[in-house]
Amino acid sequence: MEGLIILLPVALFLGLLGLGAFLWSLRSGQYDDMAGAAERILVDEDEPEE
């Protein structure tokens, strides 16, 4: 029972920390262009564009 006194606030803190990191990544544009990087790897930059 005494372990819950320590583990419950730690779990809540870590959950809020993860939520904050996720919200920060949304605001900073981490998920704006999901298909761009996947398509960019297929383009050969050495070839001149026609």
mmCIF entry with sequence, helices, sheets and N, C-alpha, C, O atoms, coordinates in Angstrom:
data_MODEL
# 
_entry.id   MODEL 
# 
_entity.id                         1 
_entity.type                       polymer 
_entity.pdbx_number_of_molecules   1 
# 
_entity_poly.entity_id                      1 
_entity_poly.type                           'polypeptide(L)' 
_entity_poly.nstd_linkage                   no 
_entity_poly.nstd_monomer                   no 
_entity_poly.pdbx_seq_one_letter_code       MEGLIILLPVALFLGLLGLGAFLWSLRSGQYDDMAGAAERILVDEDEPEE 
_entity_poly.pdbx_seq_one_letter_code_can   MEGLIILLPVALFLGLLGLGAFLWSLRSGQYDDMAGAAERILVDEDEPEE 
_entity_poly.pdbx_strand_id                 A 
# 
loop_
_entity_poly_seq.entity_id 
_entity_poly_seq.num 
_entity_poly_seq.mon_id 
_entity_poly_seq.hetero 
1 1  MET n 
1 2  GLU n 
1 3  GLY n 
1 4  LEU n 
1 5  ILE n 
1 6  ILE n 
1 7  LEU n 
1 8  LEU n 
1 9  PRO n 
1 10 VAL n 
1 11 ALA n 
1 12 LEU n 
1 13 PHE n 
1 14 LEU n 
1 15 GLY n 
1 16 LEU n 
1 17 LEU n 
1 18 GLY n 
1 19 LEU n 
1 20 GLY n 
1 21 ALA n 
1 22 PHE n 
1 23 LEU n 
1 24 TRP n 
1 25 SER n 
1 26 LEU n 
1 27 ARG n 
1 28 SER n 
1 29 GLY n 
1 30 GLN n 
1 31 TYR n 
1 32 ASP n 
1 33 ASP n 
1 34 MET n 
1 35 ALA n 
1 36 GLY n 
1 37 ALA n 
1 38 ALA n 
1 39 GLU n 
1 40 ARG n 
1 41 ILE n 
1 42 LEU n 
1 43 VAL n 
1 44 ASP n 
1 45 GLU n 
1 46 ASP n 
1 47 GLU n 
1 48 PRO n 
1 49 GLU n 
1 50 GLU n 
# 
_struct_asym.id          A 
_struct_asym.entity_id   1 
# 
loop_
_struct_conf.conf_type_id 
_struct_conf.id 
_struct_conf.pdbx_PDB_helix_id 
_struct_conf.beg_label_comp_id 
_struct_conf.beg_label_asym_id 
_struct_conf.beg_label_seq_id 
_struct_conf.pdbx_beg_PDB_ins_code 
_struct_conf.end_label_comp_id 
_struct_conf.end_label_asym_id 
_struct_conf.end_label_seq_id 
_struct_conf.pdbx_end_PDB_ins_code 
_struct_conf.beg_auth_comp_id 
_struct_conf.beg_auth_asym_id 
_struct_conf.beg_auth_seq_id 
_struct_conf.end_auth_comp_id 
_struct_conf.end_auth_asym_id 
_struct_conf.end_auth_seq_id 
_struct_conf.pdbx_PDB_helix_class 
_struct_conf.details 
_struct_conf.pdbx_PDB_helix_length 
HELX_P HELX_P1 AA1 GLU A 2  ? ARG A 27 ? GLU A 2  ARG A 27 1 ? 26 
HELX_P HELX_P2 AA2 MET A 34 ? ARG A 40 ? MET A 34 ARG A 40 1 ? 7  
# 
_struct_conf_type.id          HELX_P 
_struct_conf_type.criteria    ? 
_struct_conf_type.reference   ? 
# 
loop_
_atom_site.group_PDB 
_atom_site.id 
_atom_site.type_symbol 
_atom_site.label_atom_id 
_atom_site.label_alt_id 
_atom_site.label_comp_id 
_atom_site.label_asym_id 
_atom_site.label_entity_id 
_atom_site.label_seq_id 
_atom_site.pdbx_PDB_ins_code 
_atom_site.Cartn_x 
_atom_site.Cartn_y 
_atom_site.Cartn_z 
_atom_site.occupancy 
_atom_site.B_iso_or_equiv 
_atom_site.pdbx_formal_charge 
_atom_site.auth_seq_id 
_atom_site.auth_comp_id 
_atom_site.auth_asym_id 
_atom_site.auth_atom_id 
_atom_site.pdbx_PDB_model_num 
ATOM 1   N N  . MET A 1 1  ? 0.826  -1.196 0.000   1.00 0.00 ? 1  MET A N  1 
ATOM 2   C CA . MET A 1 1  ? 0.000  0.000  0.000   1.00 0.00 ? 1  MET A CA 1 
ATOM 3   C C  . MET A 1 1  ? 0.866  1.254  0.000   1.00 0.00 ? 1  MET A C  1 
ATOM 4   O O  . MET A 1 1  ? 0.514  2.266  -0.605  1.00 0.00 ? 1  MET A O  1 
ATOM 5   N N  . GLU A 1 2  ? 2.007  1.171  0.690   1.00 0.00 ? 2  GLU A N  1 
ATOM 6   C CA . GLU A 1 2  ? 2.873  2.344  0.741   1.00 0.00 ? 2  GLU A CA 1 
ATOM 7   C C  . GLU A 1 2  ? 3.511  2.615  -0.619  1.00 0.00 ? 2  GLU A C  1 
ATOM 8   O O  . GLU A 1 2  ? 3.875  3.750  -0.924  1.00 0.00 ? 2  GLU A O  1 
ATOM 9   N N  . GLY A 1 3  ? 3.645  1.577  -1.425  1.00 0.00 ? 3  GLY A N  1 
ATOM 10  C CA . GLY A 1 3  ? 4.208  1.759  -2.760  1.00 0.00 ? 3  GLY A CA 1 
ATOM 11  C C  . GLY A 1 3  ? 3.327  2.598  -3.662  1.00 0.00 ? 3  GLY A C  1 
ATOM 12  O O  . GLY A 1 3  ? 3.820  3.306  -4.540  1.00 0.00 ? 3  GLY A O  1 
ATOM 13  N N  . LEU A 1 4  ? 2.000  2.516  -3.441  1.00 0.00 ? 4  LEU A N  1 
ATOM 14  C CA . LEU A 1 4  ? 1.077  3.312  -4.253  1.00 0.00 ? 4  LEU A CA 1 
ATOM 15  C C  . LEU A 1 4  ? 1.255  4.802  -4.017  1.00 0.00 ? 4  LEU A C  1 
ATOM 16  O O  . LEU A 1 4  ? 1.005  5.605  -4.915  1.00 0.00 ? 4  LEU A O  1 
ATOM 17  N N  . ILE A 1 5  ? 1.678  5.174  -2.835  1.00 0.00 ? 5  ILE A N  1 
ATOM 18  C CA . ILE A 1 5  ? 1.876  6.584  -2.523  1.00 0.00 ? 5  ILE A CA 1 
ATOM 19  C C  . ILE A 1 5  ? 2.981  7.169  -3.406  1.00 0.00 ? 5  ILE A C  1 
ATOM 20  O O  . ILE A 1 5  ? 2.938  8.349  -3.754  1.00 0.00 ? 5  ILE A O  1 
ATOM 21  N N  . ILE A 1 6  ? 3.946  6.365  -3.759  1.00 0.00 ? 6  ILE A N  1 
ATOM 22  C CA . ILE A 1 6  ? 5.043  6.824  -4.609  1.00 0.00 ? 6  ILE A CA 1 
ATOM 23  C C  . ILE A 1 6  ? 4.728  6.569  -6.084  1.00 0.00 ? 6  ILE A C  1 
ATOM 24  O O  . ILE A 1 6  ? 4.970  7.437  -6.923  1.00 0.00 ? 6  ILE A O  1 
ATOM 25  N N  . LEU A 1 7  ? 4.194  5.398  -6.408  1.00 0.00 ? 7  LEU A N  1 
ATOM 26  C CA . LEU A 1 7  ? 4.004  5.019  -7.795  1.00 0.00 ? 7  LEU A CA 1 
ATOM 27  C C  . LEU A 1 7  ? 2.893  5.790  -8.498  1.00 0.00 ? 7  LEU A C  1 
ATOM 28  O O  . LEU A 1 7  ? 3.006  6.065  -9.692  1.00 0.00 ? 7  LEU A O  1 
ATOM 29  N N  . LEU A 1 8  ? 1.849  6.139  -7.807  1.00 0.00 ? 8  LEU A N  1 
ATOM 30  C CA . LEU A 1 8  ? 0.741  6.855  -8.430  1.00 0.00 ? 8  LEU A CA 1 
ATOM 31  C C  . LEU A 1 8  ? 1.164  8.246  -8.914  1.00 0.00 ? 8  LEU A C  1 
ATOM 32  O O  . LEU A 1 8  ? 0.905  8.569  -10.073 1.00 0.00 ? 8  LEU A O  1 
ATOM 33  N N  . PRO A 1 9  ? 1.791  9.074  -8.100  1.00 0.00 ? 9  PRO A N  1 
ATOM 34  C CA . PRO A 1 9  ? 2.249  10.369 -8.628  1.00 0.00 ? 9  PRO A CA 1 
ATOM 35  C C  . PRO A 1 9  ? 3.302  10.238 -9.728  1.00 0.00 ? 9  PRO A C  1 
ATOM 36  O O  . PRO A 1 9  ? 3.323  11.041 -10.660 1.00 0.00 ? 9  PRO A O  1 
ATOM 37  N N  . VAL A 1 10 ? 4.171  9.239  -9.628  1.00 0.00 ? 10 VAL A N  1 
ATOM 38  C CA . VAL A 1 10 ? 5.180  9.026  -10.670 1.00 0.00 ? 10 VAL A CA 1 
ATOM 39  C C  . VAL A 1 10 ? 4.502  8.659  -11.988 1.00 0.00 ? 10 VAL A C  1 
ATOM 40  O O  . VAL A 1 10 ? 4.880  9.173  -13.041 1.00 0.00 ? 10 VAL A O  1 
ATOM 41  N N  . ALA A 1 11 ? 3.513  7.782  -11.942 1.00 0.00 ? 11 ALA A N  1 
ATOM 42  C CA . ALA A 1 11 ? 2.797  7.384  -13.146 1.00 0.00 ? 11 ALA A CA 1 
ATOM 43  C C  . ALA A 1 11 ? 2.038  8.559  -13.752 1.00 0.00 ? 11 ALA A C  1 
ATOM 44  O O  . ALA A 1 11 ? 2.031  8.729  -14.972 1.00 0.00 ? 11 ALA A O  1 
ATOM 45  N N  . LEU A 1 12 ? 1.404  9.362  -12.919 1.00 0.00 ? 12 LEU A N  1 
ATOM 46  C CA . LEU A 1 12 ? 0.698  10.545 -13.419 1.00 0.00 ? 12 LEU A CA 1 
ATOM 47  C C  . LEU A 1 12 ? 1.666  11.542 -14.041 1.00 0.00 ? 12 LEU A C  1 
ATOM 48  O O  . LEU A 1 12 ? 1.370  12.123 -15.085 1.00 0.00 ? 12 LEU A O  1 
ATOM 49  N N  . PHE A 1 13 ? 2.808  11.744 -13.417 1.00 0.00 ? 13 PHE A N  1 
ATOM 50  C CA . PHE A 1 13 ? 3.808  12.667 -13.953 1.00 0.00 ? 13 PHE A CA 1 
ATOM 51  C C  . PHE A 1 13 ? 4.323  12.192 -15.306 1.00 0.00 ? 13 PHE A C  1 
ATOM 52  O O  . PHE A 1 13 ? 4.434  12.983 -16.243 1.00 0.00 ? 13 PHE A O  1 
ATOM 53  N N  . LEU A 1 14 ? 4.636  10.906 -15.411 1.00 0.00 ? 14 LEU A N  1 
ATOM 54  C CA . LEU A 1 14 ? 5.135  10.376 -16.680 1.00 0.00 ? 14 LEU A CA 1 
ATOM 55  C C  . LEU A 1 14 ? 4.070  10.428 -17.775 1.00 0.00 ? 14 LEU A C  1 
ATOM 56  O O  . LEU A 1 14 ? 4.389  10.683 -18.937 1.00 0.00 ? 14 LEU A O  1 
ATOM 57  N N  . GLY A 1 15 ? 2.827  10.193 -17.420 1.00 0.00 ? 15 GLY A N  1 
ATOM 58  C CA . GLY A 1 15 ? 1.740  10.298 -18.393 1.00 0.00 ? 15 GLY A CA 1 
ATOM 59  C C  . GLY A 1 15 ? 1.572  11.724 -18.894 1.00 0.00 ? 15 GLY A C  1 
ATOM 60  O O  . GLY A 1 15 ? 1.393  11.945 -20.092 1.00 0.00 ? 15 GLY A O  1 
ATOM 61  N N  . LEU A 1 16 ? 1.628  12.687 -17.991 1.00 0.00 ? 16 LEU A N  1 
ATOM 62  C CA . LEU A 1 16 ? 1.526  14.088 -18.392 1.00 0.00 ? 16 LEU A CA 1 
ATOM 63  C C  . LEU A 1 16 ? 2.747  14.530 -19.195 1.00 0.00 ? 16 LEU A C  1 
ATOM 64  O O  . LEU A 1 16 ? 2.628  15.347 -20.109 1.00 0.00 ? 16 LEU A O  1 
ATOM 65  N N  . LEU A 1 17 ? 3.899  14.004 -18.864 1.00 0.00 ? 17 LEU A N  1 
ATOM 66  C CA . LEU A 1 17 ? 5.105  14.312 -19.619 1.00 0.00 ? 17 LEU A CA 1 
ATOM 67  C C  . LEU A 1 17 ? 4.993  13.779 -21.052 1.00 0.00 ? 17 LEU A C  1 
ATOM 68  O O  . LEU A 1 17 ? 5.361  14.477 -21.997 1.00 0.00 ? 17 LEU A O  1 
ATOM 69  N N  . GLY A 1 18 ? 4.498  12.568 -21.220 1.00 0.00 ? 18 GLY A N  1 
ATOM 70  C CA . GLY A 1 18 ? 4.292  12.008 -22.552 1.00 0.00 ? 18 GLY A CA 1 
ATOM 71  C C  . GLY A 1 18 ? 3.248  12.773 -23.346 1.00 0.00 ? 18 GLY A C  1 
ATOM 72  O O  . GLY A 1 18 ? 3.419  13.007 -24.543 1.00 0.00 ? 18 GLY A O  1 
ATOM 73  N N  . LEU A 1 19 ? 2.166  13.165 -22.682 1.00 0.00 ? 19 LEU A N  1 
ATOM 74  C CA . LEU A 1 19 ? 1.138  13.960 -23.344 1.00 0.00 ? 19 LEU A CA 1 
ATOM 75  C C  . LEU A 1 19 ? 1.698  15.304 -23.775 1.00 0.00 ? 19 LEU A C  1 
ATOM 76  O O  . LEU A 1 19 ? 1.404  15.773 -24.874 1.00 0.00 ? 19 LEU A O  1 
ATOM 77  N N  . GLY A 1 20 ? 2.494  15.925 -22.932 1.00 0.00 ? 20 GLY A N  1 
ATOM 78  C CA . GLY A 1 20 ? 3.113  17.201 -23.278 1.00 0.00 ? 20 GLY A CA 1 
ATOM 79  C C  . GLY A 1 20 ? 4.062  17.076 -24.457 1.00 0.00 ? 20 GLY A C  1 
ATOM 80  O O  . GLY A 1 20 ? 4.096  17.950 -25.323 1.00 0.00 ? 20 GLY A O  1 
ATOM 81  N N  . ALA A 1 21 ? 4.829  16.002 -24.499 1.00 0.00 ? 21 ALA A N  1 
ATOM 82  C CA . ALA A 1 21 ? 5.742  15.779 -25.628 1.00 0.00 ? 21 ALA A CA 1 
ATOM 83  C C  . ALA A 1 21 ? 4.965  15.558 -26.920 1.00 0.00 ? 21 ALA A C  1 
ATOM 84  O O  . ALA A 1 21 ? 5.372  16.037 -27.978 1.00 0.00 ? 21 ALA A O  1 
ATOM 85  N N  . PHE A 1 22 ? 3.862  14.843 -26.842 1.00 0.00 ? 22 PHE A N  1 
ATOM 86  C CA . PHE A 1 22 ? 3.037  14.620 -28.027 1.00 0.00 ? 22 PHE A CA 1 
ATOM 87  C C  . PHE A 1 22 ? 2.419  15.918 -28.526 1.00 0.00 ? 22 PHE A C  1 
ATOM 88  O O  . PHE A 1 22 ? 2.425  16.189 -29.727 1.00 0.00 ? 22 PHE A O  1 
ATOM 89  N N  . LEU A 1 23 ? 1.886  16.721 -27.611 1.00 0.00 ? 23 LEU A N  1 
ATOM 90  C CA . LEU A 1 23 ? 1.292  17.992 -28.014 1.00 0.00 ? 23 LEU A CA 1 
ATOM 91  C C  . LEU A 1 23 ? 2.350  18.938 -28.584 1.00 0.00 ? 23 LEU A C  1 
ATOM 92  O O  . LEU A 1 23 ? 2.076  19.674 -29.532 1.00 0.00 ? 23 LEU A O  1 
ATOM 93  N N  . TRP A 1 24 ? 3.554  18.923 -28.012 1.00 0.00 ? 24 TRP A N  1 
ATOM 94  C CA . TRP A 1 24 ? 4.629  19.745 -28.547 1.00 0.00 ? 24 TRP A CA 1 
ATOM 95  C C  . TRP A 1 24 ? 4.979  19.318 -29.967 1.00 0.00 ? 24 TRP A C  1 
ATOM 96  O O  . TRP A 1 24 ? 5.212  20.166 -30.829 1.00 0.00 ? 24 TRP A O  1 
ATOM 97  N N  . SER A 1 25 ? 5.019  18.010 -30.219 1.00 0.00 ? 25 SER A N  1 
ATOM 98  C CA . SER A 1 25 ? 5.357  17.527 -31.557 1.00 0.00 ? 25 SER A CA 1 
ATOM 99  C C  . SER A 1 25 ? 4.266  17.897 -32.563 1.00 0.00 ? 25 SER A C  1 
ATOM 100 O O  . SER A 1 25 ? 4.565  18.151 -33.730 1.00 0.00 ? 25 SER A O  1 
ATOM 101 N N  . LEU A 1 26 ? 3.019  17.930 -32.129 1.00 0.00 ? 26 LEU A N  1 
ATOM 102 C CA . LEU A 1 26 ? 1.948  18.364 -33.027 1.00 0.00 ? 26 LEU A CA 1 
ATOM 103 C C  . LEU A 1 26 ? 2.104  19.831 -33.382 1.00 0.00 ? 26 LEU A C  1 
ATOM 104 O O  . LEU A 1 26 ? 1.957  20.205 -34.546 1.00 0.00 ? 26 LEU A O  1 
ATOM 105 N N  . ARG A 1 27 ? 2.398  20.666 -32.397 1.00 0.00 ? 27 ARG A N  1 
ATOM 106 C CA . ARG A 1 27 ? 2.530  22.110 -32.630 1.00 0.00 ? 27 ARG A CA 1 
ATOM 107 C C  . ARG A 1 27 ? 3.762  22.454 -33.451 1.00 0.00 ? 27 ARG A C  1 
ATOM 108 O O  . ARG A 1 27 ? 3.761  23.453 -34.171 1.00 0.00 ? 27 ARG A O  1 
ATOM 109 N N  . SER A 1 28 ? 4.813  21.646 -33.357 1.00 0.00 ? 28 SER A N  1 
ATOM 110 C CA . SER A 1 28 ? 6.044  21.962 -34.089 1.00 0.00 ? 28 SER A CA 1 
ATOM 111 C C  . SER A 1 28 ? 6.025  21.412 -35.514 1.00 0.00 ? 28 SER A C  1 
ATOM 112 O O  . SER A 1 28 ? 6.990  21.606 -36.253 1.00 0.00 ? 28 SER A O  1 
ATOM 113 N N  . GLY A 1 29 ? 4.961  20.737 -35.914 1.00 0.00 ? 29 GLY A N  1 
ATOM 114 C CA . GLY A 1 29 ? 4.818  20.297 -37.296 1.00 0.00 ? 29 GLY A CA 1 
ATOM 115 C C  . GLY A 1 29 ? 5.481  18.976 -37.614 1.00 0.00 ? 29 GLY A C  1 
ATOM 116 O O  . GLY A 1 29 ? 5.858  18.748 -38.764 1.00 0.00 ? 29 GLY A O  1 
ATOM 117 N N  . GLN A 1 30 ? 5.635  18.105 -36.648 1.00 0.00 ? 30 GLN A N  1 
ATOM 118 C CA . GLN A 1 30 ? 6.289  16.824 -36.892 1.00 0.00 ? 30 GLN A CA 1 
ATOM 119 C C  . GLN A 1 30 ? 5.466  15.920 -37.811 1.00 0.00 ? 30 GLN A C  1 
ATOM 120 O O  . GLN A 1 30 ? 6.031  15.062 -38.489 1.00 0.00 ? 30 GLN A O  1 
ATOM 121 N N  . TYR A 1 31 ? 4.156  16.094 -37.847 1.00 0.00 ? 31 TYR A N  1 
ATOM 122 C CA . TYR A 1 31 ? 3.284  15.195 -38.591 1.00 0.00 ? 31 TYR A CA 1 
ATOM 123 C C  . TYR A 1 31 ? 2.636  15.881 -39.792 1.00 0.00 ? 31 TYR A C  1 
ATOM 124 O O  . TYR A 1 31 ? 1.620  15.396 -40.291 1.00 0.00 ? 31 TYR A O  1 
ATOM 125 N N  . ASP A 1 32 ? 3.193  16.992 -40.270 1.00 0.00 ? 32 ASP A N  1 
ATOM 126 C CA . ASP A 1 32 ? 2.571  17.736 -41.358 1.00 0.00 ? 32 ASP A CA 1 
ATOM 127 C C  . ASP A 1 32 ? 2.654  17.013 -42.695 1.00 0.00 ? 32 ASP A C  1 
ATOM 128 O O  . ASP A 1 32 ? 1.655  16.932 -43.410 1.00 0.00 ? 32 ASP A O  1 
ATOM 129 N N  . ASP A 1 33 ? 3.821  16.488 -43.049 1.00 0.00 ? 33 ASP A N  1 
ATOM 130 C CA . ASP A 1 33 ? 4.017  15.887 -44.361 1.00 0.00 ? 33 ASP A CA 1 
ATOM 131 C C  . ASP A 1 33 ? 4.454  14.437 -44.198 1.00 0.00 ? 33 ASP A C  1 
ATOM 132 O O  . ASP A 1 33 ? 5.644  14.130 -44.271 1.00 0.00 ? 33 ASP A O  1 
ATOM 133 N N  . MET A 1 34 ? 3.507  13.560 -43.980 1.00 0.00 ? 34 MET A N  1 
ATOM 134 C CA . MET A 1 34 ? 3.828  12.154 -43.744 1.00 0.00 ? 34 MET A CA 1 
ATOM 135 C C  . MET A 1 34 ? 4.264  11.437 -45.029 1.00 0.00 ? 34 MET A C  1 
ATOM 136 O O  . MET A 1 34 ? 5.111  10.545 -44.969 1.00 0.00 ? 34 MET A O  1 
ATOM 137 N N  . ALA A 1 35 ? 3.710  11.802 -46.174 1.00 0.00 ? 35 ALA A N  1 
ATOM 138 C CA . ALA A 1 35 ? 4.025  11.113 -47.423 1.00 0.00 ? 35 ALA A CA 1 
ATOM 139 C C  . ALA A 1 35 ? 5.249  11.716 -48.105 1.00 0.00 ? 35 ALA A C  1 
ATOM 140 O O  . ALA A 1 35 ? 5.839  11.066 -48.968 1.00 0.00 ? 35 ALA A O  1 
ATOM 141 N N  . GLY A 1 36 ? 5.642  12.913 -47.753 1.00 0.00 ? 36 GLY A N  1 
ATOM 142 C CA . GLY A 1 36 ? 6.747  13.584 -48.426 1.00 0.00 ? 36 GLY A CA 1 
ATOM 143 C C  . GLY A 1 36 ? 8.066  12.852 -48.291 1.00 0.00 ? 36 GLY A C  1 
ATOM 144 O O  . GLY A 1 36 ? 8.773  12.678 -49.284 1.00 0.00 ? 36 GLY A O  1 
ATOM 145 N N  . ALA A 1 37 ? 8.413  12.422 -47.104 1.00 0.00 ? 37 ALA A N  1 
ATOM 146 C CA . ALA A 1 37 ? 9.680  11.719 -46.891 1.00 0.00 ? 37 ALA A CA 1 
ATOM 147 C C  . ALA A 1 37 ? 9.669  10.361 -47.579 1.00 0.00 ? 37 ALA A C  1 
ATOM 148 O O  . ALA A 1 37 ? 10.702 9.914  -48.077 1.00 0.00 ? 37 ALA A O  1 
ATOM 149 N N  . ALA A 1 38 ? 8.535  9.709  -47.612 1.00 0.00 ? 38 ALA A N  1 
ATOM 150 C CA . ALA A 1 38 ? 8.451  8.400  -48.265 1.00 0.00 ? 38 ALA A CA 1 
ATOM 151 C C  . ALA A 1 38 ? 8.619  8.532  -49.774 1.00 0.00 ? 38 ALA A C  1 
ATOM 152 O O  . ALA A 1 38 ? 9.222  7.665  -50.406 1.00 0.00 ? 38 ALA A O  1 
ATOM 153 N N  . GLU A 1 39 ? 8.096  9.599  -50.356 1.00 0.00 ? 39 GLU A N  1 
ATOM 154 C CA . GLU A 1 39 ? 8.239  9.802  -51.793 1.00 0.00 ? 39 GLU A CA 1 
ATOM 155 C C  . GLU A 1 39 ? 9.597  10.396 -52.138 1.00 0.00 ? 39 GLU A C  1 
ATOM 156 O O  . GLU A 1 39 ? 10.125 10.128 -53.217 1.00 0.00 ? 39 GLU A O  1 
ATOM 157 N N  . ARG A 1 40 ? 10.162 11.182 -51.260 1.00 0.00 ? 40 ARG A N  1 
ATOM 158 C CA . ARG A 1 40 ? 11.434 11.837 -51.512 1.00 0.00 ? 40 ARG A CA 1 
ATOM 159 C C  . ARG A 1 40 ? 12.575 10.833 -51.659 1.00 0.00 ? 40 ARG A C  1 
ATOM 160 O O  . ARG A 1 40 ? 13.534 11.091 -52.387 1.00 0.00 ? 40 ARG A O  1 
ATOM 161 N N  . ILE A 1 41 ? 12.485 9.703  -50.984 1.00 0.00 ? 41 ILE A N  1 
ATOM 162 C CA . ILE A 1 41 ? 13.545 8.707  -51.058 1.00 0.00 ? 41 ILE A CA 1 
ATOM 163 C C  . ILE A 1 41 ? 13.559 8.019  -52.423 1.00 0.00 ? 41 ILE A C  1 
ATOM 164 O O  . ILE A 1 41 ? 14.582 7.454  -52.810 1.00 0.00 ? 41 ILE A O  1 
ATOM 165 N N  . LEU A 1 42 ? 12.453 8.054  -53.156 1.00 0.00 ? 42 LEU A N  1 
ATOM 166 C CA . LEU A 1 42 ? 12.372 7.408  -54.459 1.00 0.00 ? 42 LEU A CA 1 
ATOM 167 C C  . LEU A 1 42 ? 12.922 8.277  -55.583 1.00 0.00 ? 42 LEU A C  1 
ATOM 168 O O  . LEU A 1 42 ? 13.195 7.769  -56.671 1.00 0.00 ? 42 LEU A O  1 
ATOM 169 N N  . VAL A 1 43 ? 13.091 9.574  -55.345 1.00 0.00 ? 43 VAL A N  1 
ATOM 170 C CA . VAL A 1 43 ? 13.552 10.502 -56.376 1.00 0.00 ? 43 VAL A CA 1 
ATOM 171 C C  . VAL A 1 43 ? 15.073 10.496 -56.394 1.00 0.00 ? 43 VAL A C  1 
ATOM 172 O O  . VAL A 1 43 ? 15.722 10.659 -55.361 1.00 0.00 ? 43 VAL A O  1 
ATOM 173 N N  . ASP A 1 44 ? 15.629 10.307 -57.585 1.00 0.00 ? 44 ASP A N  1 
ATOM 174 C CA . ASP A 1 44 ? 17.085 10.326 -57.741 1.00 0.00 ? 44 ASP A CA 1 
ATOM 175 C C  . ASP A 1 44 ? 17.510 11.761 -58.015 1.00 0.00 ? 44 ASP A C  1 
ATOM 176 O O  . ASP A 1 44 ? 17.142 12.333 -59.041 1.00 0.00 ? 44 ASP A O  1 
ATOM 177 N N  . GLU A 1 45 ? 18.283 12.345 -57.105 1.00 0.00 ? 45 GLU A N  1 
ATOM 178 C CA . GLU A 1 45 ? 18.679 13.736 -57.231 1.00 0.00 ? 45 GLU A CA 1 
ATOM 179 C C  . GLU A 1 45 ? 19.796 13.947 -58.254 1.00 0.00 ? 45 GLU A C  1 
ATOM 180 O O  . GLU A 1 45 ? 20.038 15.080 -58.670 1.00 0.00 ? 45 GLU A O  1 
ATOM 181 N N  . ASP A 1 46 ? 20.480 12.875 -58.667 1.00 0.00 ? 46 ASP A N  1 
ATOM 182 C CA . ASP A 1 46 ? 21.566 13.004 -59.618 1.00 0.00 ? 46 ASP A CA 1 
ATOM 183 C C  . ASP A 1 46 ? 21.074 13.228 -61.044 1.00 0.00 ? 46 ASP A C  1 
ATOM 184 O O  . ASP A 1 46 ? 21.782 13.820 -61.859 1.00 0.00 ? 46 ASP A O  1 
ATOM 185 N N  . GLU A 1 47 ? 19.872 12.762 -61.349 1.00 0.00 ? 47 GLU A N  1 
ATOM 186 C CA . GLU A 1 47 ? 19.325 12.923 -62.696 1.00 0.00 ? 47 GLU A CA 1 
ATOM 187 C C  . GLU A 1 47 ? 18.764 14.323 -62.869 1.00 0.00 ? 47 GLU A C  1 
ATOM 188 O O  . GLU A 1 47 ? 18.072 14.822 -61.982 1.00 0.00 ? 47 GLU A O  1 
ATOM 189 N N  . PRO A 1 48 ? 19.050 14.972 -63.999 1.00 0.00 ? 48 PRO A N  1 
ATOM 190 C CA . PRO A 1 48 ? 18.432 16.291 -64.257 1.00 0.00 ? 48 PRO A CA 1 
ATOM 191 C C  . PRO A 1 48 ? 16.954 16.131 -64.553 1.00 0.00 ? 48 PRO A C  1 
ATOM 192 O O  . PRO A 1 48 ? 16.543 15.173 -65.207 1.00 0.00 ? 48 PRO A O  1 
ATOM 193 N N  . GLU A 1 49 ? 16.165 17.065 -64.075 1.00 0.00 ? 49 GLU A N  1 
ATOM 194 C CA . GLU A 1 49 ? 14.719 17.012 -64.322 1.00 0.00 ? 49 GLU A CA 1 
ATOM 195 C C  . GLU A 1 49 ? 14.434 17.466 -65.743 1.00 0.00 ? 49 GLU A C  1 
ATOM 196 O O  . GLU A 1 49 ? 15.064 18.397 -66.243 1.00 0.00 ? 49 GLU A O  1 
ATOM 197 N N  . GLU A 1 50 ? 13.493 16.812 -66.384 1.00 0.00 ? 50 GLU A N  1 
ATOM 198 C CA . GLU A 1 50 ? 13.157 17.165 -67.762 1.00 0.00 ? 50 GLU A CA 1 
ATOM 199 C C  . GLU A 1 50 ? 11.904 17.981 -67.797 1.00 0.00 ? 50 GLU A C  1 
ATOM 200 O O  . GLU A 1 50 ? 11.456 18.377 -68.873 1.00 0.00 ? 50 GLU A O  1 
# 
